[in-house]
Amino acid sequence: MLRKIPPLNAIRAFEAAARHLSFTHAANELNVTQAAVSHQVKALEQWLGLPLFRRLNRAVSLTEEGAAYLPEVSLALDGLASATSRLLRTGDSRSLTVTTLDSFAAQWLMPRLKHFRALYPEIDVRILPSDAPVDFNRHDVDMAIRYGCGSWPGLVATKLMTEEIFPVCSPALMRGPHPLRIPGDLIHHTLLHDDMCFEHGDVDWRTWLRTVGADDAVDSDRGPFFGHSYLVIQAAIDGQGVALGRGVLVTDAMSDGSLVRPFDSAGIPIEYAYYIVHPEDAMQRPSVAAFSDWLTEEARVSQENSNVEYTAFVESIENSEDGGG
């Protein structure tokens, strides 16, 4: 049976323009000019003999026919992309694309990736730092590591690591003119702020100081703000002030002595956690299953080591207070 199908380029241009309601945004997505998108859409309208858009002064809107056409076209393109991806990956266990958050990639994943390469030298891993939502039908991604509450509709989400927040600083600040012994001593130091706390509703300096009863003594609003957690961590390592460290992201810096916990107060657990996120059929690929299993084991070891280090830290504080070595 001969299928009556419009040109694929015209279909792609229409779908992108209709989804964005913008020829400019569609052009950016497809990496072509706005004029090219306009030309393709006009060609499709001529092929169909129907108007799909209403052209306004500074915007476009869909006609009734265009609005009815869009969901079916999007579904067809998604199916084509998914089928093509499955075909190209059949029997291929040598490549794996993982998207994850910038700070998690820099502070936790990258230092450990050599362990995976040692175990699976035949698998080439591609890391894409991003915290944007992933459309596995449209993006060439096998799995994601995301920070959230565990709900990603239509996807499988497996908890990787829980998170807690506590102050961290350079060891140099512990030996300076105003050593940090109790939370009230923060009045003499710069507070480093993580914008991610506000984005996710996590513990910020105001919450932490209130929890430990030092909110009256220390101004929680002063100090610089940083757009990424790894920037806050680096500023703390450089001795620029005291940061509220995310336990997962500061574990390596604490292990090598770049950062310390200035107080013996326990971390404040938060609702969000790190998750492995993927489509339901992703684990059928050996490379995805291998990477997921490796991540899970690395996370278990990392959090166990973190608990041991915190116990040793508390004991050292108690020994110093008792006059011990």
PLY file of the C-alpha trace (Angstrom):
ply
format ascii 1.0
element vertex 325
property float x
property float y
property float z
element edge 324
property int vertex1
property int vertex2
end_header
0.00 0.00 0.00
1.38 3.37 -1.00
1.35 5.73 1.99
0.49 9.35 1.36
3.08 11.07 3.56
4.29 14.70 3.34
8.05 15.43 3.14
9.73 14.57 6.46
11.61 17.89 6.72
8.34 19.77 6.40
6.75 17.57 9.08
9.68 18.18 11.46
9.50 21.94 10.90
5.75 22.02 11.54
6.00 19.88 14.69
8.77 22.00 16.23
7.08 25.31 15.34
3.70 24.09 16.62
5.20 22.78 19.85
7.00 26.06 20.56
4.43 28.31 18.88
7.47 30.07 17.50
9.31 29.75 14.20
12.42 31.23 15.85
12.54 28.63 18.64
11.86 25.86 16.11
14.76 27.09 14.00
17.08 27.02 17.03
16.02 23.47 17.88
16.47 22.20 14.31
19.66 24.20 13.76
18.33 25.94 10.66
17.27 29.50 9.86
13.85 30.94 10.68
13.28 31.45 6.96
13.90 27.74 6.35
11.29 26.77 8.96
8.80 29.21 7.47
9.46 27.83 3.99
9.00 24.22 5.10
5.78 24.99 6.96
4.38 26.85 3.97
5.31 23.91 1.73
3.46 21.53 4.07
0.38 23.75 4.07
0.42 23.78 0.27
0.88 20.00 0.18
-2.08 19.52 2.54
-4.17 22.31 1.04
-4.91 23.53 4.57
-3.65 26.40 6.74
-1.92 25.13 9.90
-0.93 28.46 11.46
-2.40 31.89 11.91
0.35 34.45 11.35
0.01 37.36 13.78
2.16 40.49 14.06
4.70 39.08 16.52
3.47 35.54 17.09
1.80 32.53 15.54
-1.05 30.35 16.68
-2.42 27.05 15.44
-5.53 26.79 13.36
-8.10 24.18 14.32
-6.60 21.85 11.72
-3.07 22.49 12.98
-4.05 21.82 16.59
-5.65 18.50 15.58
-2.63 17.52 13.47
0.08 18.25 16.09
-0.45 15.41 18.62
-0.56 12.77 15.88
2.55 14.15 14.19
4.43 14.34 17.51
3.48 10.75 18.33
4.64 9.57 14.91
8.00 11.36 15.20
8.52 10.02 18.72
7.84 6.51 17.46
10.24 6.94 14.57
12.98 8.28 16.86
12.44 5.48 19.37
12.49 2.76 16.71
15.63 4.20 15.15
17.37 4.41 18.53
16.51 0.78 19.34
17.71 -0.37 15.93
21.03 1.42 16.20
21.62 0.05 19.68
20.68 -3.56 19.01
23.57 -5.69 20.21
25.68 -2.61 20.89
27.17 -2.67 24.40
30.12 -0.38 23.69
28.50 3.01 24.15
26.50 4.60 26.94
25.22 8.16 27.29
24.42 9.42 30.79
23.07 12.84 31.68
23.48 14.18 35.21
23.71 17.39 37.19
26.80 19.57 36.74
27.80 19.51 40.40
27.16 15.79 40.84
29.22 15.06 37.72
32.13 17.24 38.83
32.25 16.42 42.56
31.14 12.78 42.77
30.83 10.94 39.45
33.97 11.98 37.55
36.46 11.02 40.32
34.92 7.52 40.36
34.47 6.93 36.65
37.95 5.43 36.36
36.71 2.54 38.49
34.01 1.77 35.94
36.47 1.96 33.05
38.74 -0.50 34.84
35.85 -2.97 35.21
34.33 -2.41 31.75
37.03 -1.15 29.38
34.87 -2.13 26.40
32.11 0.38 27.30
32.60 4.00 26.23
30.71 6.32 28.61
29.60 9.77 27.51
28.68 12.17 30.34
26.33 15.07 29.54
26.08 17.56 32.46
22.56 19.00 32.55
19.66 19.35 34.98
17.06 19.88 32.24
14.20 17.34 31.93
15.11 14.44 29.66
12.87 13.26 26.83
14.28 9.81 26.14
12.33 9.63 22.87
13.92 12.80 21.53
17.34 12.92 23.17
20.16 10.48 22.54
20.43 9.52 26.21
20.40 6.06 27.81
19.95 7.00 31.46
19.94 10.00 33.78
21.01 10.73 37.33
18.62 13.27 38.79
18.02 15.07 42.08
14.42 15.17 43.24
11.60 13.45 45.08
11.62 10.33 42.88
8.62 11.06 40.66
9.27 11.13 36.92
6.07 9.99 35.17
6.55 7.23 32.62
10.10 6.47 33.79
11.71 4.11 36.28
13.41 5.94 39.17
15.69 4.08 41.58
17.02 5.88 44.66
20.79 6.13 44.53
21.76 8.23 47.58
20.05 10.24 50.26
21.31 13.69 51.13
22.00 15.78 54.21
23.35 19.29 54.65
25.90 20.58 57.18
28.54 23.35 57.41
31.98 22.77 55.88
35.07 24.94 55.62
38.78 24.90 54.91
40.93 23.59 57.78
42.68 26.96 57.69
39.60 28.62 59.18
39.86 26.34 62.19
43.32 27.72 62.94
42.70 31.39 62.17
42.16 34.34 64.51
38.50 33.34 64.99
38.46 29.52 65.16
35.11 27.84 64.65
34.07 25.98 67.81
30.36 26.72 68.15
27.79 27.94 65.56
27.84 31.42 67.10
31.45 31.80 65.92
30.09 32.12 62.37
29.54 35.80 63.15
33.24 36.30 62.33
33.13 34.45 59.01
31.66 34.83 55.51
28.65 32.63 54.77
28.69 31.05 51.30
25.24 30.50 49.78
24.06 27.88 47.29
21.24 29.07 45.00
20.19 25.43 44.57
18.85 25.53 48.13
16.25 28.07 47.07
15.43 26.25 43.85
14.74 22.92 45.56
13.53 24.23 48.91
16.49 22.66 50.72
18.08 23.75 53.99
19.63 27.21 53.70
21.69 29.17 56.22
18.60 30.69 57.84
17.09 27.24 58.41
20.32 25.72 59.67
21.06 28.56 62.10
17.52 28.40 63.43
17.82 24.63 63.89
20.99 24.96 66.01
19.70 28.00 67.91
22.16 30.54 66.50
19.81 32.57 64.29
19.81 35.51 66.72
23.60 35.72 66.80
24.42 35.34 63.09
23.00 37.24 60.09
21.96 34.46 57.70
21.53 36.75 54.68
25.09 38.06 54.34
27.68 36.57 52.04
27.97 35.76 48.31
25.63 33.50 46.33
26.65 30.87 43.76
24.58 29.32 40.99
26.12 25.84 41.20
26.93 23.69 44.22
30.43 22.90 42.97
31.24 26.64 42.95
30.20 26.91 46.59
32.35 23.90 47.46
35.36 25.33 45.64
34.96 28.69 47.40
34.94 26.86 50.75
38.03 24.84 49.81
39.78 28.12 48.89
39.07 29.46 52.38
36.64 32.15 51.22
34.10 31.31 53.91
31.88 28.60 55.36
29.44 26.70 53.12
26.48 24.48 53.75
27.83 21.35 52.11
25.70 18.67 50.54
26.96 15.42 52.05
27.22 13.59 48.73
29.10 16.40 47.00
31.62 17.14 49.77
32.48 13.57 50.77
35.67 13.44 48.66
36.88 16.88 49.75
36.43 15.81 53.37
38.25 12.52 52.75
41.33 14.27 51.38
41.27 16.97 54.07
40.35 19.88 51.78
37.21 20.46 53.85
36.26 19.77 57.46
33.09 19.97 59.51
33.67 22.80 61.98
30.98 21.66 64.43
29.96 18.28 65.80
26.30 18.88 64.91
24.68 16.20 62.79
23.63 16.99 59.25
20.06 17.96 58.49
18.45 15.33 56.19
16.46 16.66 53.25
13.56 15.26 51.28
15.26 15.21 47.89
17.69 12.45 46.91
19.71 11.30 43.91
18.00 8.83 41.58
18.88 6.71 38.56
16.20 7.48 35.97
15.59 5.58 32.73
12.88 4.16 30.45
11.40 0.84 31.50
13.18 -1.19 28.81
16.61 0.43 29.27
17.94 -2.32 31.54
17.70 -4.78 28.65
20.94 -3.22 27.37
23.96 -4.80 29.09
25.85 -1.48 29.24
22.97 0.29 31.02
22.53 -2.54 33.50
26.27 -2.66 34.19
26.53 1.07 34.78
23.44 1.10 37.02
24.80 -1.77 39.15
28.20 -0.07 39.39
26.62 3.26 40.40
24.57 1.56 43.11
27.64 -0.13 44.60
29.76 3.05 44.45
26.96 4.99 46.15
26.69 2.37 48.91
30.43 2.49 49.59
30.49 6.28 49.44
27.73 6.70 52.01
29.19 4.03 54.29
32.57 5.77 54.22
30.90 9.10 54.90
29.21 7.68 58.02
32.50 6.22 59.26
34.30 9.53 58.71
31.62 11.44 60.60
31.85 9.03 63.55
35.64 9.47 63.62
35.19 13.25 63.41
32.84 13.34 66.40
35.20 11.14 68.41
38.13 13.46 67.62
36.10 16.46 68.80
35.17 14.69 72.04
38.79 13.64 72.63
40.07 17.21 72.12
37.46 18.54 74.56
38.53 15.91 77.10
42.17 16.85 76.62
42.93 13.69 74.67
45.20 13.39 71.61
0 1
1 2
2 3
3 4
4 5
5 6
6 7
7 8
8 9
9 10
10 11
11 12
12 13
13 14
14 15
15 16
16 17
17 18
18 19
19 20
20 21
21 22
22 23
23 24
24 25
25 26
26 27
27 28
28 29
29 30
30 31
31 32
32 33
33 34
34 35
35 36
36 37
37 38
38 39
39 40
40 41
41 42
42 43
43 44
44 45
45 46
46 47
47 48
48 49
49 50
50 51
51 52
52 53
53 54
54 55
55 56
56 57
57 58
58 59
59 60
60 61
61 62
62 63
63 64
64 65
65 66
66 67
67 68
68 69
69 70
70 71
71 72
72 73
73 74
74 75
75 76
76 77
77 78
78 79
79 80
80 81
81 82
82 83
83 84
84 85
85 86
86 87
87 88
88 89
89 90
90 91
91 92
92 93
93 94
94 95
95 96
96 97
97 98
98 99
99 100
100 101
101 102
102 103
103 104
104 105
105 106
106 107
107 108
108 109
109 110
110 111
111 112
112 113
113 114
114 115
115 116
116 117
117 118
118 119
119 120
120 121
121 122
122 123
123 124
124 125
125 126
126 127
127 128
128 129
129 130
130 131
131 132
132 133
133 134
134 135
135 136
136 137
137 138
138 139
139 140
140 141
141 142
142 143
143 144
144 145
145 146
146 147
147 148
148 149
149 150
150 151
151 152
152 153
153 154
154 155
155 156
156 157
157 158
158 159
159 160
160 161
161 162
162 163
163 164
164 165
165 166
166 167
167 168
168 169
169 170
170 171
171 172
172 173
173 174
174 175
175 176
176 177
177 178
178 179
179 180
180 181
181 182
182 183
183 184
184 185
185 186
186 187
187 188
188 189
189 190
190 191
191 192
192 193
193 194
194 195
195 196
196 197
197 198
198 199
199 200
200 201
201 202
202 203
203 204
204 205
205 206
206 207
207 208
208 209
209 210
210 211
211 212
212 213
213 214
214 215
215 216
216 217
217 218
218 219
219 220
220 221
221 222
222 223
223 224
224 225
225 226
226 227
227 228
228 229
229 230
230 231
231 232
232 233
233 234
234 235
235 236
236 237
237 238
238 239
239 240
240 241
241 242
242 243
243 244
244 245
245 246
246 247
247 248
248 249
249 250
250 251
251 252
252 253
253 254
254 255
255 256
256 257
257 258
258 259
259 260
260 261
261 262
262 263
263 264
264 265
265 266
266 267
267 268
268 269
269 270
270 271
271 272
272 273
273 274
274 275
275 276
276 277
277 278
278 279
279 280
280 281
281 282
282 283
283 284
284 285
285 286
286 287
287 288
288 289
289 290
290 291
291 292
292 293
293 294
294 295
295 296
296 297
297 298
298 299
299 300
300 301
301 302
302 303
303 304
304 305
305 306
306 307
307 308
308 309
309 310
310 311
311 312
312 313
313 314
314 315
315 316
316 317
317 318
318 319
319 320
320 321
321 322
322 323
323 324
